[in-house]
Amino acid sequence: MILPDAFTGAILAAEGVRDGVVLLNGPTGCKFHHGALTEALFPRAGSVDPLCSSELYYFGQPRVPCTYLQEEEYISGSASRLQEALRFVGGKGHSLITVINSPGAALIGDDLRRLVDEVRPPVPVAVVEGCGFSQSPGEGFQECLVRMLEALPPEMVETTSGINLLGVSMLDHGWDYGVSVLRDLLGLCKVRVGTVLSAGCTARELALSRSATLSVVMDEEFGGRVAKVLRNSFSVVRVSPGQPIGFRGTSNWLEQVCDALGVDPSPALEVVRKEERRCALLLARHSSLTGLPKGATFSLQARPSVALGLLEFLHGYLGMVPVCVDCHEKAPAVEGYLREHGLEDVLGASLFHQPCQLMMGDGNAVSMARSALGVPGIEIAPPYQRTSRIRRTTLWGHVGAVDLLDEVLLKLGDRW
């Protein structure tokens, strides 16, 4: 199974800026997948008709223009091709351009910063000559984000710039809807979310993140390093409450954020508890008829922060039993949770060989579980099996808890 890497993470970070654009220095083979992926996860064009994006460097896609390096550029250098493309893309009205080397282009050794400065583009240009490529997507995401912050000129400090949300990316299930849910909850406590780095923010909002009152790290791998940069360079205090998944997870998240700001979380907590009480009555009735979801087995594929939040909700709150947890990388917090509950053998078990009643993961995992195990699944990460999603869903907040609970009961079915 092919998973996102640091190269993909870097592109997602740059394309997550609403008025920004990636200029990929590389061949077309590195462009097409990422052009399709970014537009699918963060649509900004009204059509995917290739004739609408037939301009030079775009190759029929509205996102991720590239320099389309060929054999000779790998010998003579990419200078002329890159500078021509930069002049063209620089006239498209973007507020921030991020030049990212493909893995092959990084071997050429061109001084991208010098080449960019010679063009004197009309907007700030961030340069990512290397992003770790084969490392985790979070490594590339944060490397690119730091480079974009460095490229943006100093902005006038606003005392009402709000708080930052860090560790949010297009790879988060329903990230845009989830952010709106969290904005509404924090708004009840008179807390304003200023910048979501880097998922849906503008270049100006990204610059203003340096004057925020607080950085809230929702995923250490996608936001920890950036939070450290903001703290050390701009004195932005940080807090790491994790993912607001489930009713208890959302309440704990709100309490930690509000405590760091010295405000009362009660208005938001009441909304969460009201929805929890409503669901508890319906859940008790369902359980008395079917015995579910308590005791139902599930397998889970997710990155560590999401996996921990889901375990605390599905296992700790609903009483479901994990038989396999696959995080694709080291996950000490997940390992600690499983060991605490006598489930240490679950981490790293073979994902598609453990019988279970429900699979949770990306679209590929759900599809493979259906074929290998004959079990239903819930998609909680891209790639998705469907071309388009009309109904808005998320994992975050009280809304996400209801969505997830509804999906679990639906997929488990009735055993009576």
N, C-alpha and C positions, 0 to 999 in steps of 0.2 A: 504494500500500500504506500503510495507516494504522499508524503506529508509536507506542509509548508516549511520552508527553511528561512534563513536570515535574509536571503535575497528577496524572497516574497514579502517578508516582514518589512523591509525597508521601503519597498514600493507601496505597500499598503499604508504606511505612515505618511508618505508624501502625498499620495492620492486621497488621503483622509482629510486634507485641508480643502475646504469647499471651493476656494478660489485659487487653488494651487494646481500644479501639474508636474508630472515626472517627465524628464527628457532622458530616455534610456540610451546610454552610449553602448550599443551592442548590435548584434544581428537581429533580424526579424523573428528568428526562432525563440528568442528570449522575450519577445514582446507580446505575441498573440494570446498566450494563456493569461498573462497578467492584465492585458487590456480587457479581456472578457471577464476576468474575475473581479476587478475593481468596479466595473460598470454593473455587474450583477449584485454586488454587495452594497454599493453606494451609487444608485442610478443618478446620473446628472444630465443625460441626453434623452430626448423624447423618442428616439428611434435607434435601433441597432442595424438599420439598413446600411450596408457598406457604401452605398452611393452617397450617403449623407456625410461620410467621413473619408472622401476619396482624395483629400489633399496630400501633398508630399509629406512624408514622415509619419502619416497616420495609418495608411494601409487599410482603410475600410473600417477602422475602429475609432470611437470618439475619445478613447483614453490611451495614455502611455505612448506618445509619439517616440520614435526611436531613430537613431542615426543610420540604421541598416548597414553596419560595417560589413565589408567583404574581405576576401583574402588579402588584397593588397594593403588594406589599412592595418592589418596585423603585422605587416613588415615595415611600412613607411610611417605609421602613426595615424591617429584618428583626428588630428588637429583641424584640417580643412572641413571634414564632414561634420564634426561636432560644432564648429563655429557657424557654419551655414545653417544647421538645424536650430541652433540657439537664437540666431537672428530671426528666423521664421517664427518659432514658438514664442519668442519674446514680444512679437507684435500681435499676439492673440488675446491680449487683455487680462492675462493672469496676474495675480498679486504676488506670487511666489513661484519660482521655478526650482526644481530639485534635479540636478544632474546625477544620475546613478550609473556607475560602471556595471556592466554585465561581468560574470566571472571571467570570460575570455578577454574582454577589453581591459580588465584590471592587470592582465599580464603584459600589456603593451608598455606600460610605464609612463604614459603621458602625464604631464603636470596639468590636471584639469583645472585647478584654481587659476593658474596663469592663463590658460586658454580662455577661460570664462571672462577674466578681468580684461583681456585684450578686446573683447567684443563690446564691453561697457553696456550691458543690457539695461533696459529702463526699469527693471524691478529687481528685488533681491534674488540672488541665486545661491542655493545651498549646494554643496558638492560632497558626494559620498563616493570616494574612490574605491573603498573596500568595506564590506559590512559583515565579514565573517562567513558569508555565503552558505556553507554547509552546516553552520551552527543553527540554533533554535530560532524560530521567527521572532521571538522577543528580543534577541540580541540585535538583529537587523533593524527592528522597529525602533528600538531606543537609540541605536547609533544614528539613524536617519533623523530622529526627532531632535537629538542634541545638535546635529549639524544645522538643522533648520532654525533652531533657537539662536545659534551663533550668527547665522546669516541675516537675521532680521535686525534692522537698525533700532536704536533705542527709541522707545515711545514715551510720551508724556505719562507719568505715573498717575493712575486714577485711584482715589481712595476707596471707590466702590467697585473695584474690579472683581469682587466675589471670590469664590474658591475654585481650585482646579480639580478635575477628575482625571486621574492618571491610571494607565493600565487598561484603557478602553480602546478597542480596535475593531475593524470591520469583521474580524474573526469571531467576535462575540455574538451569540445568537440574539437577534432582535436588538442590536446595540442602540439603534436610533430611538426605537420605542422605549427601551429600557431607560435611556438617559432622560427622556421626557417624563417618565414615571418618577424617577429620582428627583428631577427638578421640582415637580409638583409637591412631593413629600417634603423636601427641604424648604420649599417656598412657604409651607404652612408654619415653619419655624423661623421665618424671616431670614433664611439663608439663601443667597443667590449663587447659582453655579455660573461662573464666568467663562471658563474655558475647559473644554473636553479635549485633551491632548492624546492622540490626534485622530479624532473621529467626528467629522462634521463641523469643526471649528473653521473660522476664517484665519487668514494670515495675521490680521490685526489682533484677533483674540489670542492667537498663539503668542504674539509679542507681549500682550498684556498679562499673560500667565506669569510673567516675571514680577508683577506687582500684586499677586494674589495674597489673600490673607492666610490661605491654608492649601496644601496639596493632599488630596485624599487618594491614596494608592489602593486601587481595587485588585491589582494583580502585580506582584513584585517583579515577575519576569518581564512584563511589558511597561512597568513604570517606576521601579525602584531606583534605577540608575538616574533617570531624569529627575526624580524627586530630590536625589542627592545633589545634582547639579543646581537645581533651583534653590535648595537650602544653602549650599556653600557659597554660591555666587550672588544670590539675591535675597537671602534670609527668609525664604518662604518656608514656614513650619510645615512638617508633614505628619500624617497619621495613616496607619495601615490597617483599616478595619476589615479588609478582605472583600469577598463578594456578598452582596445583599440578596442571597438566595433563600427562599422559604420565609415563613412568618417570623421565626425566631432570628434567623440570619439577618433579615431586614431590620428588625427592632434593634439588634445589637449594633448593626452598622449605623443606624440613625443616632443611637445613644453615644457612640464613640465620636462621630463627627460633631455632634452638638456639644459634647463635653469639651472637645478641643477648642471650640469657638466660644464656650461659656454661655450657650443659649439653651432654652428649655425645649426638649424634644417632644413634650407631651402632645401637642396638636397632631403631629405626624404619627406618633405611636398609637393614638386613639383610632386613627383611620385603619392602621394595620390590624389592631386588635378587634375592631368591629368586623372586619372582613374575615378574620380568623374565627371569630365566634360563629359567624354565619356558616362558614365551611365546616366547622366542627360538628354542627348539628346534622348537616347533610352527610358528612363522612360517617358519623356514628350510625345513622340509619342504613347507609349502604353496607357498612361492615356487619351489622346485625343480620342482614339478608344474605350476604355472600362470603363473609369472613375476610374479605379483601379491603385494603391492600396489605394489611399486616401479615407477615410471613411469606409474602410473594418474593421470589428470587429475581435478581437483576444483575446484568453485566453493564459496566460503565467504561466508556472511553472518553477522556477529556483531559485538558491540561490541568496541572495540579490545583490551581486556585478554584477552578470550576468544580473539579472532582470533590474537593473538600466540602464546598458548599452543598453540593448535591448529596453527598454521604450524610451530612448532618441533617438534611431534610428528609431524605428517603429512609435512611436507616434510623437516625436518632429520633426523628419526629413521627414518621409513619410506621416504623417497625418492619420495614422491608429488609431483606437479607441480600447483601452483595456476594456474588460468587466469583467475580473477576473485576478488577479495576486496573485499567491500562492508561498510564499518564504519558507514555513515550519518553519520559525523562525522570531524573531524580525528583522525588516528591516527599521530603522528610515530614511535612505536616500531615499528608495523607497517610504515610506509613505509621506515624505516631497514633493517628486516630484508629487505624485498623488494629494496631497492636494493643491499644487500650481496651478494645472490645473483643480481643481474642480472634481477630480475623487477619493476622499477618500473612497467611498463605494466599490471601485473595489478591494481593498486589503482584502484578506480573504474571498471573495465571494465564493460560492460553485463552485468548478472547473468544475464539470461535469453536472451542472444544468443550466448554463448560456448559452443561445444560442449564437453562434459566427460563424464566417466564417473560422477561422483558429485556430488550437491549436499548441502551442509550448511548448515542455517539453521533458522529457526522453521518451524512447520507450514505457514504461508502460502507461504513460499519453496519448501519441498519440494513442495507441491502444484502450484505454478506451474511448477516445473522439470519435473515429470512431464508436465504438459500441453504446455509449450512445447518442451522438449528431449527428452522421452521417456526421462529418466534417473532412476534411483532416488535416494532421499535419506535423510538421517539428521537427525532433529529434535534440535536442541541448545538450543532455547529455546521458550518459549510465544509465541503460542498453539499448542496441539497439535491434531492432527487427530482424535485419539481422545478420547472423553468421559472415560474413566477409565484410569489406569495401575495395574496390580497389581504388576508386577515393579519393584523399586526400581533405579534407574540414576542415574548421576552422571558428571560429567567429571573429578572431582577424585580425587587419590590413585592408588595402584596399582590399586584397584578400578575407578576410572574409566578408567584406561588399558586394562585388560582389556575392559571394556564397549565402549569405542570401537573397539578393535582387532577385536573380534568382529563389531561392526556393519559395519565397513569391509569385512572379508572376506566377510561374508554378502551385502552389497549389491553388491559388485563381481562376485560369482559366480565360477564356474569356467570358464576358457577352455581346456579340454582335453577 
